Amino acid sequence: MRLSDFKGIFKTSKVEFISAVNIDEDYYVISLKKPECLMWRPGEHAIFTLPGNKVAGKKYRAFSIASTPEEDVILLGTRTGKDVSSFKQNLINMKQGELVKLRGPFGWFTLQDSNSPVVFIGLGVGVTPFRALLKSFDQQENRNLEFIYSSSNVFLFKDEINKIVEQNDKFNMFYTRTIEETNDAISESARKYVNKAFYYIGGSQKAIKSITKLLKMNGIKSKKIINDPFLGY
Ligand SMILES: Cc1cc2nc3c(=O)[nH]c(=O)nc-3n(C[C@H](O)[C@H](O)[C@H](O)COP(=O)(O)OP(=O)(O)OC[C@H]3O[C@@H](n4cnc5c(N)ncnc54)[C@H](O)[C@@H]3O)c2cc1C
């Protein structure tokens, strides 16, 4: 983490809500209109509030941005869970044109350089920032990528991810469902790349903690591990 990762924290914007699409089960993709001047680095997140809505309890949530600025839309991916919070209840029921306020984007879950191999470990809805990171690679991307995507049920953005991965011989995709399968795939990648790669983990704090431990057991140094902790899951 560098001080410059927080540069965007002082910027606030009001953006128009476009839609909330229920993809499957309790998974939603939210689209917001991107103001022309708003830029971010793939992998960053922002803090969102809903100024025109009466939200009970905590009034803000952090969400990673699933799109790149070039896509001209702010895409978010989320799960509501069974007991839908007042914030998410309001968010998924917003009408087109209503305003959402965001602080940022900012963050540290970004590419560290332009050539090191990367191992992406996306856990459930924690896959969201990886869509943006993957979209930022062009077809000539010359680095190796291992993408381990684990979910017990829904694989958000699966078709888009497959399309990008299939276009590059250096990209390998692993879909896993159980902790054992996920850990095996992670250990294999760690043995393959050791400290030549950067390891990105997106998921709940608990899962990040256990995977960080696994990576360290495999000899990976802390400075090679980058986390996006989805606090609240
Ligand atoms: C850097 C960052 C990026 C993130 N990116 C994303 C993202 O892309 N997508 C995403 O969905 N989330 C993301 N999050 C997490 C997000 O900010 C929310 O915390 C999360 O989505 C849960 O929000 P919620 O409204 O569903 O639950 P909340 O209301 O915030 O509740 C959080 C947890 O507490 C429990 N809880 C709530 N009220 C009670 C109560 N009264 N008693 C007991 N338990 C209670 C809930 O069941 C839930 O498990 C990110 C967080 C960070 C820090």
The ligand as an ORCA input file, in Angstrom:
! r2SCAN-3c Opt
* xyz 0 1
  C     -12.243     -2.610     -0.251
  C     -13.629     -3.237     -0.186
  C     -14.247     -3.638     -1.360
  C     -15.516     -4.232     -1.305
  N     -16.109     -4.603     -2.474
  C     -17.327     -5.189     -2.454
  C     -17.990     -5.584     -3.667
  O     -17.470     -5.381     -4.789
  N     -19.198     -6.181     -3.574
  C     -19.800     -6.405     -2.365
  O     -20.913     -6.952     -2.341
  N     -19.228     -6.033     -1.216
  C     -18.014     -5.435     -1.227
  N     -17.422     -5.051     -0.039
  C     -18.153     -5.288      1.220
  C     -19.303     -4.268      1.349
  O     -18.790     -2.988      1.645
  C     -20.326     -4.697      2.436
  O     -19.699     -4.733      3.698
  C     -20.898     -6.074      2.137
  O     -21.394     -6.105      0.805
  C     -22.034     -6.412      3.122
  O     -23.023     -5.418      3.039
  P     -24.519     -5.689      3.481
  O     -25.239     -4.415      3.319
  O     -25.060     -6.888      2.750
  O     -24.377     -6.169      4.965
  P     -24.205     -5.253      6.275
  O     -25.488     -4.676      6.680
  O     -23.071     -4.314      6.084
  O     -23.805     -6.365      7.308
  C     -22.497     -6.947      7.276
  C     -22.572     -8.274      8.025
  O     -23.067     -8.118      9.344
  C     -24.233     -8.911      9.521
  N     -25.193     -8.107     10.296
  C     -25.799     -6.986      9.896
  N     -26.615     -6.529     10.876
  C     -26.499     -7.427     11.898
  C     -27.079     -7.504     13.167
  N     -27.953     -6.611     13.614
  N     -26.725     -8.542     13.956
  C     -25.831     -9.454     13.530
  N     -25.250     -9.426     12.320
  C     -25.578     -8.417     11.533
  C     -24.765     -9.192      8.138
  O     -25.469    -10.444      8.082
  C     -23.520     -9.255      7.317
  O     -22.941    -10.549      7.407
  C     -16.166     -4.442     -0.059
  C     -15.551     -4.022      1.116
  C     -14.296     -3.436      1.062
  C     -13.658     -2.973      2.344
*
